[in-house]
Amino acid sequence: MTGIRGGSMVESDDRDTTKRSIGSIEQDDHARKELRRTLKNRHIQLIALGGAIGTGLFYGSSESISLAGPSILLAYLIGGGIIFLIVRALGEMSVEDPKAGAFSYYASRYWSQRAGFISGWNYWFNYVLVSMVELSVVGSFVNYWFPSIPAWLSAAVFLVVITGINLLGVSRFGEFEFWFAIIKIVAVLAMIAGGVAVLLLGLHTLSGVPASFANWFTVDGGVLPHGLLSRTGDGQWSGLLMALTVVMFSFGGTELIGITAGEAADPRRSIPKATNDIIWRILLFYIGALGIIMAVVPWNSIGVPNAHGVVVSPFVQIFDSVGIHAAAGILNIVCLTAVMSVYNSGLYANSRMLFSLARQGNAPSYLARLSRNGVPTAGVLTSAAITAVAVVIVFLWPDFAFNYLMSIATIAGIINWSIIMITESKFRRHVSAGEGPGELAGIRGEDALGRIRFKLPWPRITPWIVLVFLALVVVLMCFSPSYRVAVIIGPLWLLSLLCAFEFRRRRHSMRTPKI
C-alpha cells in the first residue's frame, strides 16, 4: 500500500514536472514570437529627441534661412506644431495598442490591409532613402581627419558596425541611441550657451555687425525679407512658405516614437511624456538655436561660401565669427554622430516595420522570425543589404542622390503622415463602435472615446488641419526644381504600391484552396 502510494506520488511529481516543462516551453516559444519590451523611459525620451535633431538642423538650416531670413523661426514654429499634432495622433493609438510597426499595424487593423501595406512599405522605402544618403556622406566626415580613406570604405565600415549593434538586441540599440542623442544635445546646448555669452559680453565678431537680437529686424530686409512667397532675379522661388518644404524634411523621424511603443517597458507612461516634450524640444533646439545664430551672425551671410569656397554649417559660423576655429573639428564629430544615429534609427525602424508587415501578411513570412534575444534578424539583415546596394548607386551617381533622393524622402514622409491622420480618425470610429483595443473593447459611443488615455487635441478638426497643411507643402514643392521631381514620383510610387498589393492579394487568393 505504501509502495503504491509512493509510486503514485512519484508519478504525480513526474506529471507536475512535465506540465511545468511544457508550460515553460510554451512561454519560451511565445516569447520568441514577440518583441522584447526592454526599452526604458530614458531610452524612448532620447530616441524621440534624437529623431528631431539631425543633419537637417546642423546643415539643412542654412538653406531654410536663405529662403526665409529671420522668419524661418515662424516656419519652424508652424511646422513643429503640425508635427506635434501628427505625433499626438500616433501617440493616441500607441498608448492604447502598443505594437511593432505602429502606424502600419494601425492602418491595417483600423482602415484596411491595403492601407497597412502602403503605409508599411512606404515608410520602409523612406528610411532606405534616408539611410543611403546618410551613409554616402559619412565618408566626407571621416576624410576631414583621414583624407586618404575611400568614402565607400567608410560607408561599408559604419554599415557593418550599426548592423551589428541592431543585432545585439533592442536594449543595446536603445543604449547606443541614448548616447548618440546626448552628444547632439550637448553640442546644441553648447552652441546656444556660446551665442548667449557673445550677446551678453558684447564680443567683437568678424562680420563687423555687432551681435544683437536687433539683427533680426535690421539686416537686409528684416524679419520677412522675401515675403511669404516671391521670385528672385534668377527665377528661383523663396519666402516663408517655400521654407516650409525644408522645415518639414528636418522633422522627419519624429514618428519613430510610435515604432518604439512595441518594445517599450511602460508605453502608457513613456509615450505620452516623449510626445508632449516634442514642443519644447522644437522651441529650444530649432527656434532657440537658430534665433541665437541669426543674432550673432547676420542671416544674409549664413550659407554663403567662405574664403575657401566651402559652405559651412551655421553652427560652425557662430564660433568662427568670434575666432574659435576649432569648432569645425568639434562639429565634424557631432555630424558624424548624427549620421550614425540616423542610420541606427533607420535600420531599427525598418526591421520592425518588416516584422510588422510580415505579421500582417503583407511581407514574406521569414521576416517575422525573431532571434533568441527578440531581434527580427531577417528584417535587420534584409534592410542592411538593400541599403548597401543603394549606397553603391549613390556613389556612382552622387548628383542624382543629393538633388533628388531627399525630396523623394520628403514626399514619402508626407504620405506617411497623411496615413497616420486618416488612420486616427478611423481608429476613433472603431472605438466608438465598441471595437477598440484592450480595455476599450465592448464599450461604445462617447463613453468609449472618453476613456482614451492620451487624446488627440480637437480630434474632429485636427486631422483636416494637418491634411490641408501637408497638401499645401506638396503644392509648394512644385515651385522648387529639386523638389518638383518628387511631386511627380510620389503618385507613381503610390500607384506601384497599389499594384504590388493587388498582385500579392490575387496571388494569395489563387493559392488558397476553395472550400
C-alpha positions as CSV (number, residue, x, y, z in Angstrom):
1,M,0.0,0.0,0.0
2,T,2.8,2.3,1.0
3,G,4.7,1.3,-2.1
4,I,1.7,2.0,-4.3
5,R,1.2,5.4,-2.7
6,G,4.9,6.2,-3.0
7,G,4.7,5.2,-6.7
8,S,1.6,7.3,-7.2
9,M,3.4,10.3,-5.6
10,V,6.4,9.8,-7.9
11,E,4.1,9.6,-11.0
12,S,2.3,12.7,-9.8
13,D,5.6,14.6,-9.3
14,D,6.6,13.5,-12.8
15,R,3.4,14.7,-14.3
16,D,3.7,18.1,-12.5
17,T,7.3,18.4,-13.7
18,T,6.2,17.5,-17.2
19,K,3.4,20.2,-17.1
20,R,5.8,22.8,-15.8
21,S,8.3,21.9,-18.6
22,I,5.6,22.1,-21.2
23,G,4.4,25.4,-19.8
24,S,8.0,26.7,-19.7
25,I,8.5,25.7,-23.3
26,E,5.2,27.3,-24.4
27,Q,6.1,30.5,-22.6
28,D,9.6,30.5,-24.2
29,D,8.1,29.8,-27.6
30,H,5.6,32.6,-27.1
31,A,8.4,35.0,-26.0
32,R,10.4,34.1,-29.2
33,K,7.4,35.2,-31.3
34,E,7.1,38.6,-29.6
35,L,9.4,41.6,-29.4
36,R,11.0,42.2,-26.0
37,R,9.7,45.2,-24.0
38,T,13.1,46.3,-22.7
39,L,13.3,49.9,-23.9
40,K,13.4,52.1,-20.8
41,N,11.8,55.5,-20.4
42,R,15.1,57.3,-20.7
43,H,15.8,55.4,-24.0
44,I,12.5,56.5,-25.5
45,Q,12.9,60.1,-24.4
46,L,16.3,60.4,-26.0
47,I,15.3,58.4,-29.1
48,A,12.4,60.9,-29.6
49,L,14.7,63.8,-29.0
50,G,17.4,62.4,-31.3
51,G,14.9,61.9,-34.0
52,A,14.2,65.7,-34.1
53,I,17.9,66.6,-34.2
54,G,19.9,65.6,-37.2
55,T,21.8,66.9,-40.2
56,G,18.6,68.8,-41.1
57,L,19.4,71.1,-38.2
58,F,23.2,71.2,-38.4
59,Y,23.4,71.7,-42.2
60,G,19.9,72.0,-43.7
61,S,19.1,75.1,-41.7
62,S,21.4,77.1,-44.0
63,E,19.1,76.5,-46.9
64,S,15.9,77.3,-44.9
65,I,17.5,80.6,-43.5
66,S,18.5,81.7,-47.0
67,L,14.9,81.2,-48.2
68,A,13.1,83.0,-45.4
69,G,15.6,85.0,-43.3
70,P,14.7,85.5,-39.6
71,S,11.0,84.5,-40.4
72,I,12.4,80.9,-40.6
73,L,11.7,80.9,-36.8
74,L,8.0,81.2,-37.6
75,A,8.3,78.5,-40.2
76,Y,9.8,76.1,-37.6
77,L,7.1,77.0,-35.1
78,I,4.3,76.3,-37.6
79,G,5.9,73.1,-38.9
80,G,6.7,72.0,-35.4
81,G,3.1,72.5,-34.3
82,I,1.9,70.3,-37.2
83,I,4.4,67.6,-36.4
84,F,3.3,67.7,-32.7
85,L,-0.3,67.0,-33.8
86,I,0.8,64.1,-36.1
87,V,2.8,62.5,-33.3
88,R,-0.1,63.1,-30.8
89,A,-2.4,61.3,-33.2
90,L,0.1,58.4,-33.4
91,G,0.6,58.5,-29.6
92,E,-3.2,58.2,-29.0
93,M,-3.1,54.8,-30.8
94,S,0.2,53.7,-29.5
95,V,-0.8,54.1,-25.8
96,E,-4.0,52.1,-26.3
97,D,-2.5,49.5,-28.6
98,P,1.4,49.4,-28.4
99,K,2.5,47.3,-31.3
100,A,5.6,46.9,-33.5
101,G,5.2,48.7,-36.9
102,A,2.9,51.2,-35.2
103,F,1.1,53.2,-38.0
104,S,1.3,50.3,-40.5
105,Y,-0.3,47.9,-38.0
106,Y,-2.9,50.6,-37.1
107,A,-3.7,51.3,-40.7
108,S,-4.1,47.5,-41.4
109,R,-6.4,47.0,-38.4
110,Y,-8.5,50.1,-38.3
111,W,-8.5,51.1,-42.1
112,S,-7.7,48.2,-44.4
113,Q,-5.0,45.7,-45.2
114,R,-4.3,47.7,-48.3
115,A,-3.6,50.8,-46.2
116,G,-1.3,48.8,-43.9
117,F,0.6,47.5,-46.9
118,I,1.1,51.0,-48.4
119,S,1.9,52.6,-45.0
120,G,4.5,50.0,-44.1
121,W,6.3,49.7,-47.4
122,N,6.3,53.4,-47.9
123,Y,7.9,54.0,-44.5
124,W,10.5,51.3,-45.2
125,F,11.3,52.8,-48.5
126,N,11.5,56.3,-46.9
127,Y,14.1,55.2,-44.4
128,V,16.1,53.2,-47.0
129,L,16.4,56.5,-49.0
130,V,17.4,58.5,-45.8
131,S,19.9,55.8,-44.7
132,M,21.6,55.5,-48.1
133,V,22.1,59.3,-48.3
134,E,23.4,59.5,-44.7
135,L,25.8,56.6,-45.3
136,S,27.0,58.2,-48.5
137,V,28.1,61.3,-46.7
138,V,29.8,59.6,-43.8
139,G,33.0,59.4,-45.9
140,S,33.2,63.2,-46.1
141,F,33.3,63.5,-42.3
142,V,35.9,60.7,-41.9
143,N,38.0,62.4,-44.7
144,Y,38.2,65.5,-42.5
145,W,40.8,63.6,-40.4
146,F,41.8,60.8,-42.8
147,P,41.6,62.1,-46.4
148,S,43.2,59.0,-47.9
149,I,40.4,56.6,-46.8
150,P,38.0,56.0,-49.6
151,A,34.4,57.1,-49.0
152,W,33.0,53.7,-49.9
153,L,35.2,52.1,-47.2
154,S,33.9,54.4,-44.5
155,A,30.3,53.7,-45.5
156,A,30.9,50.0,-45.5
157,V,32.5,50.0,-42.0
158,F,29.7,52.1,-40.5
159,L,27.1,49.9,-42.2
160,V,28.6,46.8,-40.6
161,V,29.1,48.4,-37.2
162,I,25.5,49.7,-37.0
163,T,24.1,46.5,-38.3
164,G,26.0,44.6,-35.6
165,I,24.5,47.0,-32.9
166,N,21.0,46.3,-34.1
167,L,21.6,42.5,-33.9
168,L,22.6,42.7,-30.3
169,G,19.1,43.4,-29.0
170,V,16.7,46.3,-28.6
171,S,18.1,47.4,-25.2
172,R,21.6,47.7,-26.8
173,F,20.1,49.7,-29.6
174,G,18.4,52.0,-27.1
175,E,21.6,52.5,-25.2
176,F,23.7,53.4,-28.2
177,E,20.9,55.8,-29.4
178,F,20.7,57.3,-26.0
179,W,24.4,58.3,-26.1
180,F,24.2,59.4,-29.7
181,A,21.4,61.8,-28.8
182,I,23.3,63.0,-25.7
183,I,26.2,64.1,-28.0
184,K,23.9,66.0,-30.3
185,I,22.1,67.7,-27.4
186,V,25.3,68.8,-25.7
187,A,26.5,70.3,-29.0
188,V,23.3,72.3,-29.5
189,L,23.3,73.5,-25.9
190,A,27.0,74.4,-26.1
191,M,26.2,76.5,-29.2
192,I,23.3,78.2,-27.5
193,A,25.4,79.0,-24.4
194,G,28.3,80.3,-26.5
195,G,25.9,82.5,-28.5
196,V,24.3,83.9,-25.4
197,A,27.8,84.7,-24.0
198,V,28.7,86.6,-27.2
199,L,25.5,88.6,-26.9
200,L,25.8,89.3,-23.2
201,L,29.5,90.2,-23.3
202,G,29.3,92.2,-26.5
203,L,32.2,90.3,-28.1
204,H,33.5,91.5,-31.4
205,T,32.6,89.5,-34.4
206,L,34.5,89.1,-37.7
207,S,31.4,90.1,-39.7
208,G,31.7,93.7,-38.4
209,V,28.0,93.6,-37.4
210,P,27.5,93.9,-33.6
211,A,25.9,90.8,-32.1
212,S,22.3,91.7,-31.2
213,F,18.8,90.4,-31.4
214,A,18.1,93.6,-33.3
215,N,19.8,92.0,-36.3
216,W,16.5,90.0,-36.8
217,F,14.8,93.3,-37.8
218,T,17.6,95.4,-39.3
219,V,19.7,93.2,-41.5
220,D,18.9,93.1,-45.2
221,G,15.1,93.4,-45.2
222,G,14.4,92.5,-41.6
223,V,12.2,89.6,-40.4
224,L,10.4,88.8,-43.7
225,P,13.0,89.8,-46.4
226,H,11.4,87.7,-49.1
227,G,7.8,88.0,-48.0
228,L,5.5,84.9,-47.9
229,L,6.4,83.9,-51.5
230,S,8.5,85.8,-54.0
231,R,10.6,85.1,-57.1
232,T,14.2,86.1,-57.3
233,G,16.0,87.5,-60.3
234,D,17.3,84.1,-61.4
235,G,13.8,82.6,-61.4
236,Q,14.0,80.8,-58.1
237,W,11.2,81.0,-55.5
238,S,11.8,82.0,-51.9
239,G,10.0,83.3,-48.9
240,L,8.4,82.0,-45.7
241,L,6.2,79.5,-47.5
242,M,9.0,78.0,-49.6
243,A,11.0,77.4,-46.4
244,L,8.2,75.1,-45.1
245,T,9.4,72.3,-47.5
246,V,12.9,72.3,-46.0
247,V,11.4,72.6,-42.5
248,M,9.2,69.6,-42.9
249,F,12.1,67.4,-44.1
250,S,14.0,68.4,-41.0
251,F,11.3,67.0,-38.7
252,G,11.3,63.6,-40.4
253,G,12.0,60.8,-37.9
254,T,9.9,62.2,-35.0
255,E,7.3,59.5,-35.7
256,L,9.9,56.9,-34.5
257,I,8.2,57.3,-31.1
258,G,5.4,55.2,-32.4
259,I,7.7,52.4,-33.5
260,T,9.3,52.1,-30.1
261,A,5.9,51.5,-28.4
262,G,6.0,47.8,-29.3
263,E,9.2,47.4,-27.3
264,A,8.6,50.0,-24.5
265,A,8.7,48.6,-21.0
266,D,5.9,51.1,-19.9
267,P,4.4,52.6,-23.1
268,R,1.5,54.2,-21.2
269,R,3.9,56.4,-19.3
270,S,6.9,56.9,-21.7
271,I,5.0,57.5,-25.0
272,P,2.8,60.5,-23.7
273,K,5.9,62.1,-22.0
274,A,8.1,61.8,-25.1
275,T,5.3,63.1,-27.3
276,N,4.4,66.1,-25.2
277,D,8.1,67.0,-24.8
278,I,8.4,67.5,-28.6
279,I,7.1,71.0,-28.3
280,W,9.8,72.4,-26.0
281,R,12.4,70.5,-27.9
282,I,11.4,72.3,-31.1
283,L,11.3,75.6,-29.3
284,L,14.8,75.0,-27.8
285,F,16.7,73.1,-30.4
286,Y,15.4,74.7,-33.5
287,I,13.9,78.1,-32.8
288,G,16.2,78.8,-29.8
289,A,19.4,77.7,-31.6
290,L,18.7,79.4,-34.9
291,G,17.4,82.6,-33.2
292,I,20.8,82.9,-31.4
293,I,22.7,82.1,-34.6
294,M,21.0,84.9,-36.5
295,A,21.5,87.3,-33.6
296,V,25.3,86.7,-33.8
297,V,25.8,86.0,-37.5
298,P,23.9,88.2,-40.0
299,W,21.3,85.9,-41.6
300,N,22.3,87.0,-45.2
301,S,25.9,85.6,-44.6
302,I,24.7,82.2,-43.5
303,G,25.1,79.6,-46.2
304,V,27.4,81.8,-48.2
305,P,30.7,80.1,-49.2
306,N,33.7,81.0,-47.1
307,A,37.1,82.1,-48.3
308,H,37.9,78.6,-49.4
309,G,34.7,78.3,-51.3
310,V,33.1,75.9,-48.8
311,V,29.6,76.3,-47.4
312,V,29.8,75.5,-43.7
313,S,27.2,74.9,-41.1
314,P,25.6,77.8,-39.2
315,F,26.8,76.1,-36.0
316,V,30.4,76.5,-37.3
317,Q,29.9,80.0,-38.4
318,I,28.8,81.2,-35.0
319,F,32.1,80.1,-33.4
320,D,34.2,81.2,-36.4
321,S,32.6,84.6,-36.1
322,V,34.4,85.1,-32.7
323,G,37.6,83.4,-33.8
324,I,37.0,79.9,-32.3
325,H,38.1,78.0,-35.4
326,A,38.3,74.6,-33.6
327,A,34.6,74.5,-33.8
328,A,34.8,73.0,-37.3
329,G,36.5,69.9,-35.9
330,I,34.2,69.6,-33.0
331,L,31.1,69.9,-35.2
332,N,32.6,67.3,-37.5
333,I,32.4,64.8,-34.6
334,V,28.8,65.8,-33.9
335,C,27.7,65.5,-37.5
336,L,29.4,62.1,-37.8
337,T,27.5,61.1,-34.7
338,A,24.3,62.4,-36.2
339,V,24.7,60.4,-39.3
340,M,25.4,57.2,-37.3
341,S,22.3,58.0,-35.2
342,V,20.1,58.4,-38.2
343,Y,21.2,55.1,-39.8
344,N,21.0,53.4,-36.4
345,S,17.4,54.6,-36.0
346,G,16.6,53.9,-39.6
347,L,17.7,50.3,-39.5
348,Y,15.9,49.7,-36.3
349,A,12.6,51.2,-37.7
350,N,12.9,49.3,-41.0
351,S,13.5,45.9,-39.3
352,R,10.5,46.4,-37.0
353,M,8.4,47.6,-39.9
354,L,9.2,44.5,-42.0
355,F,8.4,42.4,-38.9
356,S,5.0,44.0,-38.6
357,L,4.3,43.7,-42.3
358,A,5.1,40.0,-42.2
359,R,2.8,39.5,-39.2
360,Q,0.1,41.3,-41.2
361,G,0.7,39.0,-44.2
362,N,1.9,41.9,-46.2
363,A,5.6,40.7,-46.4
364,P,7.4,37.4,-46.7
365,S,6.9,35.2,-43.6
366,Y,10.6,34.8,-43.0
367,L,10.7,38.5,-41.9
368,A,8.6,37.7,-38.9
369,R,11.2,35.4,-37.3
370,L,12.9,36.5,-34.1
371,S,16.3,35.6,-32.7
372,R,16.7,34.3,-29.1
373,N,17.2,37.9,-27.9
374,G,14.0,39.1,-29.6
375,V,15.5,40.7,-32.7
376,P,13.9,40.4,-36.1
377,T,17.3,39.4,-37.5
378,A,16.0,38.8,-41.1
379,G,14.5,42.3,-41.1
380,V,17.8,43.8,-40.0
381,L,19.9,42.0,-42.5
382,T,17.5,42.4,-45.4
383,S,17.2,46.2,-44.8
384,A,21.0,46.5,-44.4
385,A,21.6,44.5,-47.6
386,I,19.2,46.7,-49.6
387,T,20.7,49.9,-48.2
388,A,24.2,48.6,-49.1
389,V,23.2,48.2,-52.7
390,A,21.5,51.6,-52.7
391,V,24.7,53.2,-51.3
392,V,26.7,51.9,-54.3
393,I,24.2,53.6,-56.6
394,V,24.7,56.9,-54.6
395,F,28.4,56.7,-55.1
396,L,28.0,56.0,-58.8
397,W,25.5,58.9,-59.3
398,P,26.1,61.4,-56.4
399,D,24.4,64.3,-58.1
400,F,21.2,62.2,-58.6
401,A,21.3,61.3,-54.9
402,F,21.6,64.7,-53.4
403,N,19.5,66.6,-55.8
404,Y,16.5,64.3,-55.8
405,L,16.6,61.5,-53.2
406,M,16.0,63.7,-50.2
407,S,13.0,65.4,-52.0
408,I,11.6,61.9,-52.7
409,A,12.1,61.1,-49.0
410,T,10.1,64.2,-48.1
411,I,7.1,63.2,-50.3
412,A,7.3,59.7,-48.7
413,G,7.2,61.3,-45.3
414,I,4.2,63.4,-46.3
415,I,2.4,60.2,-47.5
416,N,3.1,58.5,-44.2
417,W,2.0,61.5,-42.1
418,S,-1.3,61.7,-44.1
419,I,-2.0,58.0,-43.5
420,I,-1.4,58.5,-39.7
421,M,-4.0,61.2,-39.6
422,I,-6.6,59.3,-41.6
423,T,-6.0,56.2,-39.6
424,E,-6.5,58.1,-36.3
425,S,-10.0,59.2,-37.5
426,K,-10.8,55.6,-38.3
427,F,-9.4,54.4,-35.0
428,R,-11.9,56.6,-33.2
429,R,-14.7,55.2,-35.3
430,H,-13.7,51.7,-34.2
431,V,-13.5,52.7,-30.6
432,S,-16.9,54.4,-30.7
433,A,-18.4,51.3,-32.3
434,G,-17.1,49.1,-29.4
435,E,-14.2,47.6,-31.5
436,G,-11.4,49.4,-29.6
437,P,-8.3,47.6,-28.4
438,G,-7.7,46.2,-24.9
439,E,-9.9,47.8,-22.2
440,L,-11.9,49.8,-24.7
441,A,-13.3,46.6,-26.3
442,G,-17.1,46.4,-25.9
443,I,-17.5,50.0,-24.8
444,R,-19.4,52.2,-27.2
445,G,-20.0,55.9,-28.1
446,E,-18.8,58.8,-26.1
447,D,-18.1,56.7,-23.1
448,A,-15.5,54.7,-25.1
449,L,-14.0,57.9,-26.6
450,G,-13.8,59.4,-23.1
451,R,-11.7,56.5,-21.8
452,I,-8.9,57.0,-24.3
453,R,-5.9,57.8,-22.1
454,F,-3.9,60.1,-24.4
455,K,-6.3,62.0,-26.6
456,L,-5.5,64.0,-29.7
457,P,-6.5,67.7,-29.2
458,W,-9.6,68.7,-31.1
459,P,-10.0,65.3,-32.8
460,R,-12.9,66.4,-35.1
461,I,-10.9,69.1,-36.9
462,T,-7.2,68.4,-36.2
463,P,-6.8,65.7,-38.9
464,W,-8.3,68.1,-41.5
465,I,-6.0,70.9,-40.4
466,V,-2.9,68.6,-40.8
467,L,-4.0,67.2,-44.1
468,V,-4.7,70.7,-45.6
469,F,-1.2,71.8,-44.4
470,L,0.5,68.8,-45.9
471,A,-1.3,69.4,-49.2
472,L,0.0,73.0,-49.1
473,V,3.5,71.7,-48.7
474,V,3.1,69.4,-51.7
475,V,1.9,72.4,-53.8
476,L,4.9,74.4,-52.6
477,M,7.2,71.6,-53.7
478,C,6.1,72.2,-57.2
479,F,7.8,75.6,-57.1
480,S,11.3,74.1,-56.4
481,P,13.2,72.3,-59.2
482,S,14.9,69.9,-56.7
483,Y,11.5,69.1,-55.0
484,R,9.3,69.1,-58.2
485,V,10.5,65.7,-59.3
486,A,9.2,64.2,-56.0
487,V,5.7,65.5,-56.7
488,I,5.8,63.5,-60.0
489,I,7.3,60.4,-58.4
490,G,5.0,60.4,-55.4
491,P,1.8,59.4,-57.2
492,L,3.8,56.9,-59.4
493,W,5.2,55.4,-56.2
494,L,1.7,55.1,-54.6
495,L,0.4,53.5,-57.8
496,S,3.2,51.0,-57.8
497,L,2.4,50.1,-54.2
498,L,-1.2,49.6,-55.0
499,C,-0.3,47.4,-58.0
500,A,2.0,45.4,-55.7
501,F,-0.7,44.9,-53.2
502,E,-3.2,43.7,-55.8
503,F,-0.7,41.3,-57.2
504,R,0.1,39.9,-53.8
505,R,-3.6,39.7,-52.9
506,R,-4.6,37.8,-56.1
507,R,-1.6,35.5,-55.9
508,H,-2.6,34.7,-52.3
509,S,-6.2,34.0,-53.3
510,M,-5.1,31.7,-56.1
511,R,-3.0,29.7,-53.6
512,T,-5.8,29.5,-51.0
513,P,-7.9,26.3,-51.6
514,K,-11.6,26.9,-52.2
515,I,-14.0,25.1,-49.9
